[in-house]
Amino acid sequence: MPASSEANLSELILTPGDATLAQLENVWRNGLVVRLADSARPGINASAARIAAAANGDDPVYGVNTGFGKLASIKIAAGDTATLQRNLILSHCCGVGEAVEPATVRLIMVLKLLSLGRGASGVRPEVVALIEEMLARGVLPVIPAQGSVGASGDLAPLAHMAAVLLGEGRAVHQGHEMSGADALAAAGLTPVVLAAKEGLALINGTQVSTAFALAGLFDAFASARAALVVSALSTDAIMGSTAPFLDEIHTLRGHRGQIVAARAIRGLMEGSAIRESHRTGDSRVQDPYCIRCQPQVTGACIDLLWQAGRTLEIEANAATDNPLVLVGADRIVSGGNFHAEPVAFAADQIALAVAEIGAISQRRIALMVDPTLSHDLPPFLTPDPGLNSGLMIAEVTSAALMSENKHLANPCSTDSTPTSANQEDHVSMAAHGARRLGRMNANLAQIIGIEALCAAAGVEFRAPLATSGPLQAVMGALRRTVQPLDQDRYLAPDLVQAARLVRDGVLVAAVPTGLLAEVHP
């Protein structure tokens, strides 16, 4: 899970256009202070100068000396520039719902820095510097999560971020929520008075949608790694075959994710005495698909995550507001980079992957608790079935979560509704498409946690035969937190703890790093 907003463990210098997924995940998880590389400063200065010249000129330039959206035909006097930008921010603070978690707010601010740092937005250096100092001193705006349709920028949520720069809105400082003005003052910072286009530059853009999607991507990769570890343990629990994981099978097909997944499972199971005990004399010819086709399913999900990650890495480095200052051409041009369609597609891809990783995990749970399928494991993995129900209802819970994720995986990018008097007549719905990934990943971590409980119990029933060294280490990490279910007990806390071990990477950390080195964004 991401660190708290107060962690600020170290400083990271990011170069706009070149920030990596690894750097952004580090920011999100560890609460780093971020500043832009000095190489970004000349472009920022040049675009700001071009906007200042346009603001003092006679030609209408959208968002500089005109109204916004359907009101773009209304010319604004030069003396009203600051009022125009301030009014834009305050009028757009229409977000509702629960507040975005601090780690994601920090990521939103970092993404906005990267976008402004491309030198195409026309903001002055002092606006960039204030965002940097807010990050450094722990001033995080309170951003309501709902209100963006993912086009014309994430207007409402970004307005709540921008409002704090003006001394408006709400913010958290040193763990306490207060007014934006009080938060800046407590941190020794001064609100900024916006110049021409600066308000528009702050709220036009895809940074909220992209931050939600990145958070979803990072957690989805963490769950994919955990799924490979736990699925290997499940394979040993039901005395499954490792033959379907032979490298030759997967290289014949050629999909990278499938090859990587099979390699990881082979490595995790290497040296298992359970596996060696049934290489000969086993009457079963083939295992069910949830065992045999793990590389094909989980690997395909990893491929989807890699594809989505590439899209999001590009978007994280993009200039996405409007209009854009083309300094080399000495032009200010209206465009549509604020439309978050690429992010919406990426979010839908991540959602599909999360749902499918959970779907096949749930089938492995069902396999292990069913005595007709589990190869001699006791019903519901309890040593005294009948008097005890064991993991019967834990499996039902996993089915409920799997079904919920299937529903949530329905695409959001295919939806649209016209807004702003039909000026913004096609939108991406990227923001809530990406925001749902948090809920889906929480469900997935719980499904995999339940599978871990079942798989560990199944392997323990195979004693004195032992699983592989890496998987014994996984079981040790699990059993330090959750004890074996010898008799029925109040089980909900065990499920919570199992999900935490998945979510926090504890189970994955128990195995040698090289076995899962390739399963990263």
C-alpha positions as CSV (number, residue, x, y, z in Angstrom):
1,M,0.0,0.0,0.0
2,P,1.2,3.6,-0.6
3,A,2.9,5.3,2.3
4,S,1.1,8.2,4.1
5,S,1.4,11.7,2.7
6,E,3.8,12.6,5.5
7,A,6.5,10.0,4.5
8,N,8.5,12.3,2.2
9,L,11.4,9.8,2.3
10,S,13.6,11.5,-0.3
11,E,13.6,13.8,-3.3
12,L,13.2,12.7,-6.9
13,I,14.1,14.8,-9.9
14,L,11.8,14.1,-12.9
15,T,12.4,15.2,-16.5
16,P,9.1,16.0,-18.3
17,G,8.7,13.7,-21.2
18,D,11.0,11.0,-19.7
19,A,9.3,10.0,-16.4
20,T,9.1,6.2,-16.1
21,L,6.4,4.0,-14.6
22,A,9.0,2.8,-12.0
23,Q,9.6,6.4,-10.9
24,L,5.8,7.1,-10.7
25,E,5.2,4.0,-8.7
26,N,7.9,5.0,-6.3
27,V,6.2,8.4,-5.9
28,W,2.9,6.8,-5.2
29,R,4.0,4.1,-2.8
30,N,6.7,6.1,-0.9
31,G,5.5,9.7,-0.8
32,L,8.5,11.2,-2.4
33,V,9.2,14.9,-2.8
34,V,9.3,15.7,-6.5
35,R,10.9,18.5,-8.4
36,L,11.3,19.1,-12.1
37,A,14.7,18.9,-13.8
38,D,16.3,22.2,-14.5
39,S,16.2,21.4,-18.2
40,A,12.4,22.0,-18.1
41,R,12.8,25.7,-17.0
42,P,13.6,27.3,-20.4
43,G,10.5,25.9,-22.0
44,I,8.3,26.9,-19.1
45,N,9.7,30.5,-19.3
46,A,9.3,30.7,-23.1
47,S,5.7,29.5,-23.1
48,A,4.8,31.9,-20.3
49,A,6.2,34.8,-22.2
50,R,4.2,33.9,-25.3
51,I,1.0,33.8,-23.3
52,A,1.8,37.1,-21.6
53,A,2.2,38.7,-25.1
54,A,-1.1,37.2,-26.3
55,A,-2.9,38.5,-23.2
56,N,-1.8,42.0,-24.0
57,G,-2.7,41.7,-27.7
58,D,-5.9,42.4,-29.5
59,D,-6.4,39.0,-31.2
60,P,-8.8,36.7,-29.3
61,V,-7.0,33.6,-27.9
62,Y,-9.1,31.0,-26.3
63,G,-8.8,30.9,-22.5
64,V,-6.3,33.8,-22.5
65,N,-8.6,36.7,-23.3
66,T,-11.9,35.0,-24.0
67,G,-14.5,33.1,-22.0
68,F,-14.5,29.3,-21.8
69,G,-16.4,26.5,-23.6
70,K,-19.6,27.8,-25.1
71,L,-18.6,31.3,-23.9
72,A,-15.4,31.4,-26.0
73,S,-16.8,34.1,-28.2
74,I,-16.9,36.6,-25.4
75,K,-13.8,38.9,-25.3
76,I,-12.3,39.6,-21.9
77,A,-10.6,42.9,-21.1
78,A,-6.9,42.7,-20.2
79,G,-7.6,44.1,-16.8
80,D,-9.9,41.2,-16.0
81,T,-7.4,38.5,-16.7
82,A,-6.7,37.5,-13.1
83,T,-10.4,37.6,-12.2
84,L,-11.2,35.4,-15.2
85,Q,-8.8,32.8,-14.1
86,R,-9.8,32.9,-10.5
87,N,-13.5,32.6,-11.4
88,L,-12.7,29.7,-13.6
89,I,-11.1,27.7,-10.8
90,L,-13.8,28.6,-8.2
91,S,-16.8,27.9,-10.5
92,H,-15.3,24.5,-11.5
93,C,-15.0,23.3,-7.9
94,C,-18.0,21.1,-8.2
95,G,-16.6,17.7,-7.2
96,V,-18.6,15.4,-4.9
97,G,-18.0,12.2,-3.1
98,E,-15.3,10.8,-0.9
99,A,-11.9,12.5,-0.9
100,V,-9.1,11.0,-3.1
101,E,-6.6,9.2,-0.9
102,P,-3.4,11.2,-0.2
103,A,-1.0,9.0,-2.2
104,T,-3.1,9.5,-5.3
105,V,-3.4,13.3,-4.7
106,R,0.3,13.4,-4.6
107,L,0.5,11.5,-7.9
108,I,-2.0,13.9,-9.5
109,M,0.1,16.9,-8.5
110,V,3.3,15.2,-9.9
111,L,1.5,14.4,-13.1
112,K,0.4,18.0,-13.4
113,L,4.0,19.1,-12.8
114,L,5.2,16.8,-15.7
115,S,2.5,18.2,-18.0
116,L,3.3,21.9,-17.2
117,G,7.0,21.1,-17.5
118,R,6.7,20.2,-21.2
119,G,6.7,24.0,-21.8
120,A,3.5,24.1,-23.8
121,S,1.0,25.3,-21.1
122,G,2.1,28.9,-20.6
123,V,2.2,29.0,-16.8
124,R,4.8,31.1,-15.0
125,P,7.6,29.4,-13.1
126,E,6.1,30.5,-9.8
127,V,3.1,28.3,-10.3
128,V,5.3,25.3,-10.9
129,A,7.4,26.2,-7.9
130,L,4.3,26.4,-5.6
131,I,3.2,22.9,-6.6
132,E,6.7,21.7,-5.9
133,E,6.8,23.3,-2.5
134,M,3.4,22.0,-1.6
135,L,4.7,18.5,-2.3
136,A,7.8,19.2,-0.3
137,R,6.0,20.6,2.7
138,G,3.1,18.2,2.8
139,V,0.3,20.4,1.6
140,L,-2.1,18.1,-0.2
141,P,-5.5,19.4,-1.6
142,V,-8.7,17.7,-0.6
143,I,-10.0,16.5,-4.0
144,P,-13.5,15.0,-4.2
145,A,-13.3,11.8,-6.3
146,Q,-16.4,12.3,-8.5
147,G,-17.3,14.9,-11.1
148,S,-15.1,14.3,-14.1
149,V,-16.4,12.9,-17.4
150,G,-12.8,12.5,-18.7
151,A,-12.8,15.2,-21.4
152,S,-12.1,18.9,-21.5
153,G,-9.8,17.7,-18.8
154,D,-10.6,16.4,-15.3
155,L,-12.1,19.8,-14.7
156,A,-13.9,19.5,-11.3
157,P,-11.3,17.5,-9.4
158,L,-8.4,19.5,-10.9
159,A,-10.2,22.7,-9.9
160,H,-10.2,21.5,-6.3
161,M,-6.4,20.9,-6.5
162,A,-5.9,24.3,-8.1
163,A,-8.1,26.1,-5.6
164,V,-5.5,25.5,-2.8
165,L,-2.9,27.3,-4.8
166,L,-5.1,30.3,-4.6
167,G,-5.7,29.9,-0.9
168,E,-9.1,28.5,-1.4
169,G,-10.7,25.1,-1.0
170,R,-9.5,22.5,1.6
171,A,-6.2,20.8,2.2
172,V,-4.4,18.4,4.5
173,H,-1.2,19.5,6.3
174,Q,0.6,17.4,8.8
175,G,-2.4,15.0,9.0
176,H,-4.9,17.8,9.7
177,E,-7.6,19.0,7.3
178,M,-8.0,22.8,7.1
179,S,-8.7,25.6,4.7
180,G,-6.4,26.0,1.8
181,A,-5.3,29.3,3.0
182,D,-4.5,28.0,6.5
183,A,-2.6,25.0,5.0
184,L,-0.4,27.2,2.9
185,A,0.3,29.5,5.8
186,A,1.1,26.6,8.1
187,A,3.7,25.5,5.5
188,G,5.1,28.9,5.1
189,L,3.8,29.3,1.6
190,T,1.9,32.2,-0.1
191,P,-1.1,31.8,-2.5
192,V,-0.5,32.6,-6.1
193,V,-2.5,35.2,-8.2
194,L,-3.1,33.5,-11.5
195,A,-2.1,35.2,-14.7
196,A,-3.5,34.6,-18.2
197,K,-4.4,31.0,-19.0
198,E,-2.9,29.6,-15.8
199,G,-6.2,28.6,-14.4
200,L,-7.1,26.8,-17.6
201,A,-3.7,25.1,-17.7
202,L,-4.3,23.8,-14.2
203,I,-7.7,22.3,-14.8
204,N,-7.4,21.2,-18.4
205,G,-5.7,17.8,-18.5
206,T,-6.0,14.1,-17.8
207,Q,-4.0,14.0,-14.6
208,V,-6.7,12.7,-12.3
209,S,-7.9,10.0,-14.6
210,T,-4.3,9.0,-15.3
211,A,-3.4,9.0,-11.6
212,F,-6.3,6.7,-10.8
213,A,-5.4,4.4,-13.7
214,L,-1.7,4.3,-12.6
215,A,-2.7,3.4,-9.1
216,G,-4.9,0.7,-10.5
217,L,-2.0,-0.6,-12.7
218,F,0.5,-0.7,-9.8
219,D,-1.9,-2.7,-7.6
220,A,-2.9,-5.0,-10.5
221,F,0.7,-5.9,-11.1
222,A,1.2,-6.6,-7.3
223,S,-1.8,-8.9,-7.5
224,A,-0.6,-10.6,-10.6
225,R,2.7,-11.4,-8.9
226,A,0.8,-12.7,-5.8
227,A,-1.5,-14.7,-8.1
228,L,1.4,-16.5,-9.7
229,V,2.9,-17.4,-6.2
230,V,-0.4,-18.6,-4.8
231,S,-1.4,-20.5,-7.9
232,A,1.8,-22.5,-7.7
233,L,1.0,-23.3,-4.1
234,S,-2.6,-24.3,-5.2
235,T,-1.1,-26.6,-7.9
236,D,0.9,-28.5,-5.3
237,A,-2.1,-28.6,-3.0
238,I,-4.2,-30.5,-5.5
239,M,-1.1,-32.5,-6.7
240,G,-1.3,-30.9,-10.1
241,S,1.1,-31.6,-12.9
242,T,3.9,-29.2,-13.9
243,A,4.1,-30.6,-17.4
244,P,1.8,-27.9,-18.8
245,F,4.3,-25.3,-17.7
246,L,7.2,-26.6,-19.8
247,D,8.8,-23.7,-21.7
248,E,8.6,-25.4,-25.1
249,I,4.8,-25.3,-24.9
250,H,4.7,-21.5,-24.3
251,T,7.5,-20.5,-26.7
252,L,5.6,-22.3,-29.5
253,R,2.7,-19.9,-28.9
254,G,5.0,-16.9,-28.4
255,H,3.1,-14.5,-26.1
256,R,5.5,-12.9,-23.7
257,G,3.2,-12.9,-20.6
258,Q,2.4,-16.5,-21.1
259,I,6.1,-17.4,-21.3
260,V,6.9,-15.4,-18.2
261,A,4.0,-16.8,-16.2
262,A,4.9,-20.4,-17.0
263,R,8.6,-19.7,-16.1
264,A,7.6,-18.2,-12.8
265,I,5.4,-21.1,-11.8
266,R,8.1,-23.6,-12.8
267,G,10.6,-21.9,-10.7
268,L,8.3,-21.6,-7.7
269,M,7.6,-25.3,-7.8
270,E,11.1,-26.5,-8.5
271,G,12.1,-29.1,-5.9
272,S,8.7,-29.9,-4.5
273,A,8.5,-33.3,-2.9
274,I,4.7,-33.3,-3.4
275,R,5.2,-32.9,-7.2
276,E,7.8,-35.6,-7.3
277,S,5.5,-38.0,-5.4
278,H,3.0,-38.4,-8.3
279,R,5.0,-38.2,-11.5
280,T,4.3,-41.9,-12.0
281,G,1.2,-43.9,-11.2
282,D,-1.2,-40.9,-11.2
283,S,-4.4,-42.0,-12.9
284,R,-5.4,-38.4,-13.9
285,V,-4.5,-37.5,-17.5
286,Q,-5.1,-33.7,-17.3
287,D,-5.8,-31.1,-14.7
288,P,-8.7,-28.7,-14.9
289,Y,-8.1,-25.5,-16.9
290,C,-7.7,-23.4,-13.7
291,I,-4.5,-25.3,-13.1
292,R,-3.4,-26.3,-16.6
293,C,-4.1,-23.0,-18.3
294,Q,-2.7,-20.7,-15.6
295,P,0.0,-19.3,-18.0
296,Q,-2.4,-18.8,-20.8
297,V,-4.8,-16.8,-18.6
298,T,-2.7,-15.0,-16.1
299,G,0.0,-14.5,-18.7
300,A,-2.6,-12.9,-21.1
301,C,-3.6,-10.6,-18.2
302,I,0.0,-9.6,-17.7
303,D,0.3,-8.8,-21.4
304,L,-2.8,-6.5,-21.1
305,L,-1.3,-4.8,-18.1
306,W,2.0,-4.1,-20.0
307,Q,0.0,-2.7,-22.9
308,A,-2.0,-0.4,-20.6
309,G,1.2,0.6,-18.8
310,R,2.8,1.8,-22.0
311,T,-0.3,3.9,-22.7
312,L,-0.2,5.4,-19.2
313,E,3.5,6.1,-19.3
314,I,3.0,8.1,-22.5
315,E,0.1,9.9,-21.0
316,A,1.9,10.7,-17.8
317,N,4.5,12.6,-19.8
318,A,2.0,14.4,-22.1
319,A,1.0,18.0,-22.4
320,T,-2.8,17.7,-22.1
321,D,-4.3,21.1,-21.6
322,N,-5.7,23.6,-24.1
323,P,-4.8,25.7,-25.9
324,L,-1.1,24.7,-26.2
325,V,1.8,27.0,-26.8
326,L,3.9,25.8,-29.8
327,V,6.9,27.9,-28.9
328,G,9.0,26.8,-31.9
329,A,6.2,27.8,-34.3
330,D,5.3,30.9,-32.2
331,R,1.7,29.9,-32.2
332,I,-1.0,29.2,-29.6
333,V,-3.3,26.5,-30.9
334,S,-6.6,25.0,-29.6
335,G,-6.7,21.2,-29.7
336,G,-8.1,18.3,-27.8
337,N,-5.3,16.6,-25.9
338,F,-7.4,16.9,-22.7
339,H,-9.7,14.1,-24.1
340,A,-8.8,11.0,-22.0
341,E,-9.8,8.3,-24.5
342,P,-6.4,6.6,-24.3
343,V,-6.6,6.5,-20.5
344,A,-10.2,5.2,-20.6
345,F,-9.1,2.3,-22.9
346,A,-6.1,1.6,-20.6
347,A,-8.4,1.5,-17.5
348,D,-10.8,-0.9,-19.2
349,Q,-7.9,-3.1,-20.1
350,I,-6.7,-3.1,-16.5
351,A,-10.2,-3.9,-15.3
352,L,-10.4,-6.9,-17.7
353,A,-7.1,-8.2,-16.4
354,V,-8.1,-7.8,-12.7
355,A,-11.4,-9.5,-13.3
356,E,-9.8,-12.5,-15.1
357,I,-7.0,-13.0,-12.6
358,G,-9.7,-13.1,-9.9
359,A,-11.9,-15.4,-12.0
360,I,-9.3,-18.1,-12.4
361,S,-8.2,-17.8,-8.8
362,Q,-11.7,-18.3,-7.6
363,R,-12.0,-21.5,-9.7
364,R,-8.8,-22.8,-8.0
365,I,-10.4,-22.1,-4.6
366,A,-13.5,-24.0,-5.7
367,L,-11.3,-26.9,-6.9
368,M,-9.5,-27.2,-3.5
369,V,-12.6,-27.2,-1.3
370,D,-14.5,-29.8,-3.5
371,P,-13.6,-33.3,-2.4
372,T,-14.7,-34.7,-5.8
373,L,-12.0,-32.6,-7.6
374,S,-9.3,-32.0,-5.0
375,H,-7.5,-35.4,-5.2
376,D,-8.2,-36.6,-1.7
377,L,-8.2,-33.4,0.2
378,P,-10.9,-33.3,2.9
379,P,-14.2,-31.5,2.2
380,F,-13.8,-27.7,2.6
381,L,-10.2,-28.3,3.9
382,T,-11.2,-29.1,7.4
383,P,-9.9,-32.1,9.3
384,D,-13.3,-32.8,10.9
385,P,-15.9,-32.1,8.2
386,G,-19.6,-32.1,9.3
387,L,-18.9,-30.8,12.7
388,N,-16.8,-28.1,11.0
389,S,-17.5,-26.2,7.8
390,G,-13.9,-25.2,7.3
391,L,-13.4,-22.8,4.3
392,M,-16.8,-23.5,2.8
393,I,-18.1,-19.9,3.1
394,A,-14.7,-18.3,2.4
395,E,-15.1,-19.9,-1.0
396,V,-18.6,-18.4,-1.3
397,T,-17.2,-15.0,-0.4
398,S,-14.6,-15.3,-3.1
399,A,-17.4,-16.1,-5.6
400,A,-19.2,-13.0,-4.5
401,L,-16.1,-10.8,-5.1
402,M,-15.4,-12.5,-8.4
403,S,-18.9,-11.8,-9.6
404,E,-18.7,-8.2,-8.4
405,N,-15.5,-7.7,-10.4
406,K,-17.0,-9.2,-13.5
407,H,-19.8,-6.6,-13.3
408,L,-17.3,-3.8,-12.6
409,A,-15.2,-4.9,-15.6
410,N,-17.8,-3.8,-18.1
411,P,-16.3,-1.1,-20.2
412,C,-16.6,2.6,-19.3
413,S,-14.9,3.9,-22.5
414,T,-17.9,3.0,-24.6
415,D,-20.1,5.4,-22.7
416,S,-20.5,9.1,-23.5
417,T,-22.8,11.9,-22.8
418,P,-22.8,15.4,-24.2
419,T,-22.0,18.2,-21.7
420,S,-21.5,22.0,-21.6
421,A,-24.3,22.9,-24.0
422,N,-23.1,20.3,-26.5
423,Q,-19.7,22.0,-26.9
424,E,-18.2,18.9,-25.3
425,D,-20.3,16.4,-27.1
426,H,-18.2,13.2,-26.7
427,V,-16.4,12.4,-23.5
428,S,-14.3,9.4,-22.4
429,M,-15.6,8.6,-18.9
430,A,-11.9,7.8,-18.0
431,A,-12.0,9.2,-14.5
432,H,-14.6,6.8,-13.0
433,G,-13.4,4.1,-15.4
434,A,-10.0,4.3,-13.7
435,R,-11.3,5.0,-10.2
436,R,-13.2,1.7,-10.1
437,L,-9.9,-0.1,-10.3
438,G,-9.3,0.6,-6.6
439,R,-12.4,-1.3,-5.6
440,M,-11.6,-4.1,-8.1
441,N,-8.0,-4.5,-6.8
442,A,-9.3,-4.7,-3.2
443,N,-11.6,-7.5,-4.3
444,L,-8.9,-9.2,-6.1
445,A,-6.5,-9.1,-3.2
446,Q,-9.1,-10.7,-1.1
447,I,-9.8,-13.5,-3.6
448,I,-6.1,-14.3,-3.8
449,G,-5.9,-14.1,0.0
450,I,-8.6,-16.7,0.3
451,E,-6.9,-18.9,-2.3
452,A,-3.7,-18.6,-0.2
453,L,-5.5,-19.9,2.9
454,C,-6.9,-22.8,0.9
455,A,-3.7,-23.7,-0.8
456,A,-1.7,-23.6,2.4
457,A,-4.2,-25.9,4.1
458,G,-4.1,-28.2,1.1
459,V,-0.3,-28.4,1.2
460,E,-0.4,-29.1,4.9
461,F,-2.7,-32.0,4.4
462,R,-0.1,-33.5,2.1
463,A,2.4,-33.9,5.0
464,P,4.9,-35.5,5.4
465,L,5.4,-34.5,1.8
466,A,6.6,-31.0,1.5
467,T,6.3,-28.3,-1.2
468,S,9.2,-26.5,-2.7
469,G,11.6,-24.2,-0.8
470,P,10.2,-21.0,-2.2
471,L,6.6,-22.1,-1.5
472,Q,7.5,-23.2,2.0
473,A,8.8,-19.7,2.6
474,V,5.4,-18.3,1.4
475,M,3.5,-20.6,3.8
476,G,5.8,-19.4,6.6
477,A,4.9,-15.8,5.8
478,L,1.3,-16.7,5.8
479,R,1.4,-18.8,9.0
480,R,3.2,-16.0,10.9
481,T,-0.1,-14.1,10.6
482,V,-2.9,-16.6,10.1
483,Q,-2.9,-19.9,12.0
484,P,-4.1,-23.2,10.4
485,L,-7.9,-23.7,10.6
486,D,-8.0,-26.9,12.8
487,Q,-11.4,-26.1,14.1
488,D,-14.0,-23.6,13.0
489,R,-13.5,-20.1,14.4
490,Y,-14.6,-16.5,13.7
491,L,-13.0,-16.4,10.3
492,A,-13.5,-12.8,9.0
493,P,-10.2,-11.4,10.6
494,D,-8.3,-14.2,8.9
495,L,-9.6,-13.2,5.5
496,V,-8.7,-9.6,6.2
497,Q,-5.2,-10.5,7.2
498,A,-4.7,-12.8,4.1
499,A,-5.8,-10.0,1.8
500,R,-3.4,-7.6,3.5
501,L,-0.5,-10.1,3.0
502,V,-1.4,-10.1,-0.7
503,R,-1.9,-6.3,-1.0
504,D,1.3,-5.4,0.9
505,G,3.5,-7.8,-1.1
506,V,4.4,-10.0,2.0
507,L,3.8,-13.3,0.3
508,V,5.7,-12.3,-2.9
509,A,8.6,-10.9,-0.8
510,A,9.0,-14.4,0.7
511,V,10.3,-15.9,-2.6
512,P,13.6,-15.2,-4.4
513,T,13.3,-11.9,-6.3
514,G,14.5,-13.4,-9.6
515,L,11.5,-15.7,-9.9
516,L,9.1,-12.7,-10.4
517,A,11.5,-10.1,-11.7
518,E,9.7,-9.8,-15.1
519,V,6.2,-9.3,-13.7
520,H,6.4,-5.5,-13.3
521,P,5.1,-2.5,-15.2
